[in-house]
Amino acid sequence: MSAKSMLVAGVMSGTSADGVDVALVRIAAGKMQPKITFIGHESYAYSAALRRAVLAAMNAESISTAELARLNWRLGLEYAEAVKATSMRHGGTIELVGCHGQTLYHQARQSAYAEKSFACTWQLGEMAMLAATMQAPVVSNFRPADMAVGGEGAPLVPLLDYVLFADTRHGRVLQNIGGIANLTGIPAGAGIDKVIAFDTGPGNMVMDAFAEILLDKKFDRNGETAARGTILEPVLQRALKDGYFARRPPKSAGREQYGRQFAENLLGQCLLISAKPEDALATATALTAESIVRGYKRFVYACMQGTPVDYIVSGGGAKNATLMKMLYERLLSFECSLKSSAEFGLPAEAKEAVAFALLAWQTWHKLPGNVLTATGARKPAILGQVTYAP
């Protein structure tokens, strides 16, 4: 394998459907694992019209093929413009792009359809537009190869977590809070086969749905409304009985579990007790914080005892002061040091985009990108499909 570094762009548009994150990194082969140098990151919000179209497609019980085709190409244009703008801002010739695409549907476990039982997933975005614009190959559609060998296709960030954050003296917990929250636990001195990773449950998704319905806003900025509210404990405790939280990893979650229907049901329960929007948002925020900490306690804590533990948060949720306060309070008894990925040189909103840059680099060099203990796959898999520049 060549030791020459490559300038790689990583592109992420998450289940919150609020926009696109692009990260630029240089990646080179190392003795044990790749060496990653972070260069820059930019965020681009979806227009109101595009966000409506994405959310409508996610939540639709039926939708026309014409609508899906248009959305697929429209997202391809969005990704192309975002990567081009990032390249112009930070300079350099991008040699490879890794783009997750916009998840419309993710069914991690087998279910019957047309006389067959199988798992399935679908990420939208026409990558030919991105490859043509950047004149660079694009790796996308990362999940199916893992699912084809028995994995859940998620979470896919643990490889990056291990490469960047594994430490010989400190246990590390990497907690990303996007639409869905995912956790990677790395005991001190552990090999990648000892990594524990899974989706803990809702991240920003339920909070954002409440903000949209109650406040007519995309999200509760900085958790300001939730900070004024009172947690509705009966509603919270009922929600925490959801079977997903007790299920052992590997496991992954998505809008199918914690999307619009879940949020509307939860909000209805809140409004039966209190008509105050701040109480409902405080409860939704507490659901994210409590489910995260319960996941850590049930499945990771025992592996971390005996060493200091850094609990490192990334994703949009890291900017929510109320959520971070709730996490801090709930983690006190576990003697974790709560930090942001920014303290380690990686902006909180850039990590998932960097992860897909790394996964693209792995694929380009014919190396596997899945972590078996995270996805449950039977064997390592080279992830993604390559779209070449025309």
N, C-alpha and C positions, 0 to 999 in steps of 0.2 A: 504494500500500500504506500502511496506517495505521502511524504511528510509535508508537502506543500499545503499551506493553508488556503481555505476557500472563504470568500465572502458570501454568506448565506443569509437570506431573508426568511424569517418565520412569520406566518400570518395566522391569527386566531380570531374567530368570531364565535362567541360563546352562546350558551343557552339563554342568556338574558336578552339576546337579540338587540343590543343597544349600539353595536358598532364593530369596528375592526381595530385590532392592535397589530402593529408591525414592529418587529425587532430585527436589528442588523447585528450579526455576530461574525467573528472570524473563527473558523474551526480547523484544527490540524490534528493529525494522528499523534497520540502520545504512546509511551511505553506500555501503559496499562489501560488507558482510556483516553478519549478525545480531550484536547485542550481547547477551551472555549474562551474567547475574549469578547466581552460585550462592548458594542460600539454605540448603539443608540436605539431609541424607541419612540414611536409616535402612535397616538390614538386618533381615530376618525369616527365620529358619531354617524350612525345611519340617519338619513333624512327621515322626517316624519312619515312620508309616503312609503319609503322602503321598509321601515320598521313595521308599519301597519301590514304591509304585504307579507313579511316574514312571519309575524305573529299569527296572521290569518291562516297561512299555510300550515303552521305548526298545530293550530287548534282546530282546523277544519275537519269535519266528518266526511265531507266530500268536496272535491275541487277539480276544476277542469285541467286536462293535460296542457291546454294552451297557457293557462295561468302558471303552471309549474315550469313549462319551458321558458316563458318570459322571465320568471323569477330566477331560474338557473343562470341565464345569460346576464341578467341585471346584476346578480351577485358577482359574476365573473368580471364585469366592468368595474364594480366597486373595489374588488381586490386589486385589480390592475392599477387603478388610479391611486390607491393607498400605497402600494409598494413603490410605484414610480415617484410619488411625492416624497416618500421617506428616503429613497435613493438620492433624489436631488438635494434634499436637506442635509444629508450626512456624507454624501460623496462616495466614490468607489464604484466599481463595476460589479454588479451582483452576478454571481456565477451559478447560483442554485436557489430555488425557492421551495419552502415547505409550507403548504397551506392546508389547514384542517378542513375548511369549508364550513358551511352553516348546517348544523344538524337539524333535520326536520323530524326524524323519527329514529329512536334507538331502542330496540327490543333485545335486551342482553340475554334473555333466557328463551328456551325453546317454547313455541306455542304452535298449535295446529292451524294450518291454513291450506285450503284446497287439497285436502287428504294427505298432507305432509306436515311434519313438525320440525321447526327450525327457528333459530335466532336470526335477526336481521337488523340492518342499520342503513341510514341514507343521509349522506351529506351533500348539500347542493352548492353549486358554483361552477361555471364553465371555465375550466383551467386553460383551455386553448387561448382564451382572451388574455390571461395573465402571462402565459408563456410567450405569446406574440408581442405583447407590449414591452416586456422586459428582455426579450431575446435571450432567455435562459430557460433551462428545463425546470419543470415544476413537479414536485412530488405531492400527492394528495391522496385522499380516500384511505387513510391509515388503518381504520378499524377492521375492515373485513378479513384481512389476512390472519389476524389474531383470532377472530371468531371462527374462521375456517378450521382452526386446530383446537377448538374447544374453549377458547377464551371469551370474555365478555366484551372485548374491544375497548375497554376502559378500566381504570384510568391509564393514560399513556404518558403522563408527565413523570412517573417515578424514575425513568432512566436518567433524565436531566437532574432530578433531585439527588440521585446517588452520585452522579458525576461531579456536581458542583458542591454538594453539602456533606457528603460522608466524612466522618471525622474519627480519629483513633481514640480520642479522650472524651468527647461529648456525644451523647445521644442527640439525634436531631429529629424533630417532627416538622415536616413541611406541610403547612395547611393552606391550601389555595381556596379562596372564597370567591367564586364566580357565580353564575346562576345556580349551579350545583357546587357543593363544597366537597373537596377531596383531600385526603390525608395520606402522607407517606411517612412511615416511621422507620428510622435507620438507627439501630443500636450502635453504640460506640464500637468501632473496630470491626463491624459486620461486613461480610461479603454481600454481594447483590442478591444472593439466594436467601438471605435472612431479612430482606426488606419486607415490610408489611404495608400494603397500600390498598385503599378502597375509597369509594365515595361515602361521605358521612351522611349525606342527605341534602336538604335544601340549603343553598347559600343565600344569594340575593333574590332568588326567584320569587319566593312568597312575599317578601318585603316589598319588592318592586311592584308586584301585582296589587298589593294593598295600597301603595302610594298612588298608583294609576287610578284605581277605583275611588279612593277616598279623597285624594288631594289633587287629582288631575295632573300629576307630575310623573316623570319617568322613574324617579326614585326619591326616597327620603334622604335628602342631602345631609351628609354627616350624621345621620340618625337624629336630627334635631327634633322631629315630631315625636319619635319613639322615646326620646329622653324625657319628655314631659308627661309620659303616660305611665299607667300602672299595669303590670303584667296580670293578665286574667288567668290565674293558676288552674282553675278547672278545665279551661280550654287547652292550655298548654299541656297539662298532664294527659288529657285524652289524646292529643295529637302525638305525644311521645310513645303511645302504645302501638303506633303503626308498626306492623311486623317487620318492615325493612330495617329499622334501627337495631333490632335484636339479631338479625340474620348475620351469620359469620361471614367474613371475607373469604374468597374474593367476591366482590359485589359492586355493582355500578347502578347509578340512578340517573333520572333525567326528567324532562318535562312530562313524560308519560305518567310518572308517579306524583310529581310535585308542581305540576303546571296549573293552568287556569281552573280546572275543576276542583283540584285540591284546595287552591287558594280561596275560591268562592265558598266552598263548604266550610273552611276554617273561619272565614270572615263572617259567615252567617251565624256561627256559634258565638263569635265575639260580640256581635250586635245584639244577641239575645240577652247579654249581661250588661253591656255598656254601649252607648251610642257615640262615645268619644273616639274619634279617629286615632288619637294618640295612644289610647289603650290597646286598640287593635294592632297598631304598628309596634308597640312595645312587646306584645305577645308574639308577633311574627318574628321579631328580632331575637327574642328569647328562645324561640324554637330553633333557630339556626345555631345560636350559642350553645344551648343545652345538648342538642343532638351531636354537635362536634365534640364536646367534652365527654359525653357518654360513650361515643365511639372510641375515643382515646382510652378512656378508663377500661372499657370492656376488652379491647382487642390489642392494645399497644403498651399500656402502662407497665405491665408485668415484665416486659422485655427491656425496659429502660432503667430499672432500679439498679442502684449502685454507682451510677455516673451522673454528672450534671446533664440536664436536658434543656436544649434550646428549642423553643416552640416558635417557629418562624412562619409568619403569615404573609401571604401574597394575594393578588387578585383585587378586584374592586372593593370587596368587603373590608380590606385593610384600611380604607379611607373612612369607614363608618365608625366614628368615635364611640357611639353608644354600643355598637356590637363589640368593639375591641374592649371596652370597659367590662361588658358582661363576660367576655372570654377571660379577661384578666382575673376577675373575681372568682370565676368557677375553676380556674387552674391553680389558684393559690395553694390549695391543699395538696397539689401534686408537686409542688416546689419546682415548677417549670419557669424558665426565663422567657417571657413573651417578647418577641422581636418582630421586626419587619424585614422582608427580604432586601429592602433598600439598604439596611445596615450592612449587608454583605455585598453591596455593589450591584444589586439587581433590582430595578424599580418594581414596585409591587404589581403593577399592571402589565409588566413585560414578560413575566416568567413563562406563561403558557405559550406565548409566541416564540420565545427562545427554545422551548421544548420541541416545537415543530420544526424549527431550523435544525436542531440536532437530529431529530428523527429522519429528516430529509437527507442529511449528511450520511447517516447510517445506511439508509436505503441506497444512496448513490454509490456507496462503497460495498454494497452487497452484504451488509451486516444487520443482524436482527435488532429490532427496536423495542420489542415487548419484554416486560419483566414478568416472569411466570407467576411469581407469588402475588402479583398485583391483579393480573387479568384472569388467572386460572387456566391459561392455555397449557396444552400437553407438551409443547415444545417451542423453542424460539422460532420466530418468524420474521422474515424481511417484510417490512410493512410498506403499504402504499403502492400507488401506480404513478408512472412517470409520463408526463406530457412534454414532448420536445418542442422547442421553438420552431415555427415554420420558416 
